[in-house]
Amino acid sequence: MKTPIPTPSATFNRRKTTILAQLSVPDSEYTDASPKGFVDAGIRTLIDEINDREGLVTTSSCAGRVSVYLEGRKKGSGDVDDDGSREVVIQGSAVGGKGGGGWLFVSHDPVEEGVDGGYERLFGLGSREEGLGPRGGIAEERLIHFKFEPMILHVLTTSLQHAQLVIQAGIEAGFRETGAVSLIGRKAEEDAMPIVAVRSMGLSFESLIGLERDVEGGNQQRIPLVTSEYLQTLVRIANERFVENQKRIARFEVALKTAFSPKKKAAEWEDADARRERKREEGLRRREALKKQAPQAQEPVDLGVILQEPEVF
């Protein structure tokens, strides 16, 4: 017998209420840890679908993105603040990424093709010729990455049964690396509220495309390490994967609805004798029904006329 889905706990409902209150803030005022700062428009419908369902609430999400990312400074360099943290100032980029690096370019939609100035300019890079000169006076170099990342979604669930249904929907939709990343409560006395990460590493890819140099005078040079044609190829691949990513998001939404829909009762098993008897009774009922529907003869038939001998000529 199938185990019924548990009713959401009071602890879960309190956390869900808090999260939904944060999401209800207008986009112009809402901020999160992503470089964009608010929920992606391309995933808003899915987020609403999940959050409208009992026992589920999203804690973080990204609809998928292409980005150009500058690594942070190596350990031991840079200014140290009073609290011991290091600050990296990167002109023209979003600062605060992993390791003190920053985003030079971020898009949650396919990248426009044929942009003015080429992709070097769009991604905040200089010219390759600048990097071919003498390396004297260079203090440090930091790598620049081009990345495509598909949708990733974290869903807080109220029970293991809820978590399993979300995992099942994610895997069926093509997000093969979907799984639970937390199975216990934040406190010992709290009920288990698993967090499920819906993700697929198969679509993601990354390539080194340049570096940034510190040169004399406190200036920086961002030098492409690849050709314009190579950047065009990376953008084309990323745009193709955006399309496949959207297909998987749509499949996930359908699979999630199916997973939480009431299941039809399975037909009871019957042996050969029981099936034969059932079929015989069904046949008898159909025959009786046909008899009742048969039309009555309109006039009596004179058998004497029919049996009269034919005349011989």
C-alpha positions in Angstrom: 0.0 0.0 0.0 1.3 3.4 -1.0 2.4 5.7 2.0 0.3 8.9 2.0 2.1 12.2 1.6 2.5 13.8 5.1 0.9 17.1 6.0 3.4 19.9 6.2 4.7 20.5 9.7 4.3 23.8 11.6 8.0 24.4 11.4 8.0 24.0 7.7 5.1 26.3 7.2 6.8 29.0 9.3 9.9 28.9 7.2 7.9 28.8 4.0 5.9 31.9 5.1 9.2 33.8 5.7 10.7 32.8 2.3 7.5 33.7 0.4 7.4 37.1 2.2 10.9 37.8 0.8 9.9 36.7 -2.7 6.8 39.0 -2.7 9.1 42.1 -2.6 9.0 43.9 -5.9 12.0 43.2 -8.2 13.1 46.8 -7.9 13.6 46.3 -4.2 14.4 42.6 -3.9 18.1 41.5 -3.9 19.8 38.1 -3.5 23.3 36.7 -3.7 23.2 36.4 -7.5 24.9 39.0 -9.7 21.4 39.8 -11.2 19.9 40.4 -7.7 16.4 39.0 -8.2 14.5 35.9 -9.5 15.0 35.2 -13.2 12.0 36.0 -15.3 12.5 32.8 -17.3 11.8 30.7 -14.2 9.2 32.8 -12.4 6.3 30.6 -13.6 8.0 27.4 -12.3 8.9 29.1 -9.0 5.2 30.1 -8.5 4.1 26.5 -9.4 6.4 25.0 -6.8 5.6 27.6 -4.1 1.8 27.2 -4.6 2.2 23.5 -3.7 1.9 22.3 -0.1 5.1 21.0 1.4 7.4 22.7 -1.1 9.2 26.1 -1.3 12.2 27.3 -3.3 15.2 28.6 -1.4 17.4 29.6 -4.4 17.2 29.4 -8.2 18.9 30.3 -11.4 17.2 29.7 -14.8 20.5 29.2 -16.5 23.2 31.7 -17.5 26.2 32.4 -19.5 28.9 34.4 -17.8 32.4 35.7 -18.1 34.2 35.5 -14.8 37.4 37.0 -13.5 39.3 35.0 -10.8 40.1 36.7 -7.5 43.6 37.6 -6.4 45.9 34.9 -5.2 46.2 34.3 -1.5 48.7 36.7 0.1 48.0 39.7 -2.2 45.6 42.6 -2.0 44.6 44.8 0.9 43.5 43.2 4.2 40.5 44.8 6.0 40.3 45.1 9.8 38.1 41.9 9.9 40.7 39.9 8.0 38.8 39.8 4.7 40.3 40.8 1.4 38.8 43.2 -1.0 39.3 43.1 -4.8 38.2 46.1 -6.8 37.4 45.2 -10.4 36.4 48.1 -12.6 33.3 47.5 -14.7 32.3 44.3 -13.1 30.1 42.9 -10.4 32.4 42.3 -7.4 31.8 39.7 -4.7 32.1 36.4 -6.5 33.8 33.3 -5.2 37.3 33.9 -4.1 37.0 37.7 -4.4 36.6 37.5 -8.2 33.9 39.2 -10.2 31.6 38.9 -13.2 32.6 40.8 -16.3 29.5 39.7 -18.2 26.3 37.8 -17.2 23.2 36.9 -19.2 20.2 34.7 -18.4 19.2 34.7 -22.0 20.9 33.6 -25.2 23.7 36.0 -26.1 23.1 38.4 -29.0 25.1 37.5 -32.1 26.9 40.0 -34.3 27.3 42.6 -31.5 29.1 45.9 -32.2 32.8 45.7 -31.3 32.8 41.9 -31.2 32.6 39.7 -28.2 35.9 40.9 -26.8 34.3 44.3 -26.1 31.1 42.7 -24.8 33.0 40.5 -22.4 35.3 43.4 -21.2 38.4 42.2 -22.9 41.0 44.2 -24.7 42.9 43.2 -27.9 45.2 40.2 -28.3 48.0 42.5 -29.6 48.3 44.2 -26.2 49.1 40.9 -24.7 51.9 40.0 -27.1 54.2 42.7 -25.9 57.0 42.4 -23.3 55.9 41.1 -19.8 58.2 43.4 -17.8 56.6 45.0 -14.8 53.7 42.5 -14.5 52.9 42.0 -10.8 50.1 39.3 -11.1 47.9 37.5 -13.6 44.3 36.3 -13.0 42.4 34.0 -15.4 39.2 34.9 -17.1 36.6 32.1 -17.7 33.6 31.7 -20.1 30.9 29.6 -18.5 27.5 28.2 -19.4 25.5 26.9 -16.4 22.0 25.3 -16.8 19.1 25.7 -14.4 19.8 25.0 -10.8 17.0 25.0 -8.2 17.0 24.3 -4.5 13.6 23.2 -3.0 13.0 22.9 0.7 10.5 20.0 1.3 8.6 19.1 4.4 9.3 15.3 4.3 11.3 12.6 2.7 8.3 11.6 0.6 8.0 15.1 -0.8 11.7 15.2 -1.5 11.6 11.8 -3.4 8.8 13.1 -5.7 10.8 16.2 -6.5 13.9 14.1 -7.2 11.9 11.8 -9.4 10.5 14.7 -11.5 14.0 16.3 -11.9 15.6 13.1 -13.1 12.7 12.3 -15.5 13.1 15.9 -17.0 16.8 15.4 -17.7 18.3 17.0 -14.7 20.4 13.9 -14.0 22.3 15.1 -11.0 19.2 16.0 -9.0 19.4 14.8 -5.4 18.9 15.7 -1.7 21.7 17.9 -0.3 20.4 18.1 3.3 18.3 15.6 5.2 18.2 16.9 8.7 16.8 20.0 10.4 18.9 23.0 11.3 18.4 22.2 15.0 18.2 18.8 16.7 14.6 19.4 17.8 13.4 20.3 14.3 11.7 17.8 12.0 13.7 16.7 9.0 13.1 19.0 6.1 15.2 17.8 3.1 16.5 20.2 0.6 16.6 19.0 -3.0 18.9 20.4 -5.6 17.5 20.1 -9.2 20.5 20.3 -11.5 22.3 18.9 -14.6 26.0 19.1 -15.0 25.8 17.6 -18.5 24.8 20.8 -20.1 27.4 23.0 -18.4 30.8 23.8 -19.8 33.7 26.2 -19.1 36.6 27.6 -21.1 39.5 29.9 -20.4 39.3 32.9 -22.7 41.7 35.5 -21.2 43.6 36.9 -18.3 44.0 40.1 -16.4 47.4 41.6 -15.6 48.4 44.1 -13.1 50.9 46.4 -14.7 53.0 49.4 -13.6 51.0 52.3 -12.3 48.3 50.2 -10.7 46.5 49.6 -14.0 45.1 46.3 -15.4 45.1 44.7 -18.8 42.5 42.2 -19.8 44.0 40.1 -22.6 42.1 37.5 -24.8 43.9 34.2 -25.0 41.6 33.0 -27.9 40.6 34.3 -31.3 37.3 36.0 -32.2 36.2 32.9 -34.0 36.7 30.8 -30.9 34.5 33.2 -28.9 31.9 33.0 -31.6 31.9 29.2 -31.3 31.5 29.4 -27.5 28.6 31.7 -27.8 26.9 29.5 -30.4 27.3 26.4 -28.2 25.9 28.3 -25.2 22.9 29.5 -27.1 22.1 26.0 -28.3 22.3 24.8 -24.7 20.0 27.6 -23.6 17.4 26.0 -25.9 17.8 22.5 -24.5 17.8 24.0 -20.9 14.4 25.5 -21.6 13.1 22.2 -22.8 14.2 20.5 -19.6 12.6 23.2 -17.5 9.3 22.7 -19.3 9.6 18.9 -18.9 10.3 19.4 -15.2 7.2 21.5 -14.6 5.1 18.8 -16.3 6.8 16.0 -14.4 6.4 17.8 -11.1 2.6 18.1 -11.6 2.4 14.5 -12.6 4.4 13.3 -9.5 2.1 15.1 -7.1 -1.2 14.3 -8.9 -3.5 11.7 -7.2 -2.7 8.3 -8.6 -5.4 6.2 -10.2 -6.3 3.0 -8.3 -4.6 0.0 -9.9 -6.9 -2.7 -11.2 -7.1 -5.9 -9.0 -5.3 -9.0 -10.4 -7.5 -11.9 -11.5 -6.6 -15.4 -12.4 -7.5 -17.2 -15.6 -10.7 -18.9 -14.3 -12.0 -15.6 -12.8 -11.3 -13.8 -16.1 -13.1 -16.5 -18.1 -16.1 -16.4 -15.9 -16.2 -12.6 -16.1 -16.0 -12.6 -19.9 -18.8 -15.2 -20.1 -21.1 -13.1 -17.9 -20.3 -10.0 -20.0 -21.2 -11.9 -23.2 -24.5 -13.0 -21.7 -25.4 -9.5 -20.7 -24.6 -8.2 -24.2 -26.7 -10.9 -25.8 -29.7 -10.0 -23.6 -29.3 -6.4 -24.4 -29.3 -7.1 -28.2 -32.5 -9.1 -27.9 -34.2 -6.2 -26.2 -33.1 -3.9 -29.0 -34.1 -6.2 -31.9 -37.1 -4.7 -33.9 -40.5 -6.6 -34.0 -41.8 -8.1 -37.4 -44.1 -5.6 -39.1 -46.6 -8.2 -40.7 -47.2 -11.9 -40.2 -45.8 -14.1 -42.9 -48.2 -16.5 -44.8 -46.3 -19.8 -44.9 -48.9 -21.3 -47.2 -47.9 -19.0 -50.0 -44.3 -19.6 -49.5 -44.7 -23.4 -49.6 -47.0 -23.5 -52.6 -45.6 -25.6 -55.5 -44.6 -23.6 -58.5 -46.6 -23.9 -61.7 -45.1 -26.1 -64.5 -45.3 -24.7 -68.1 
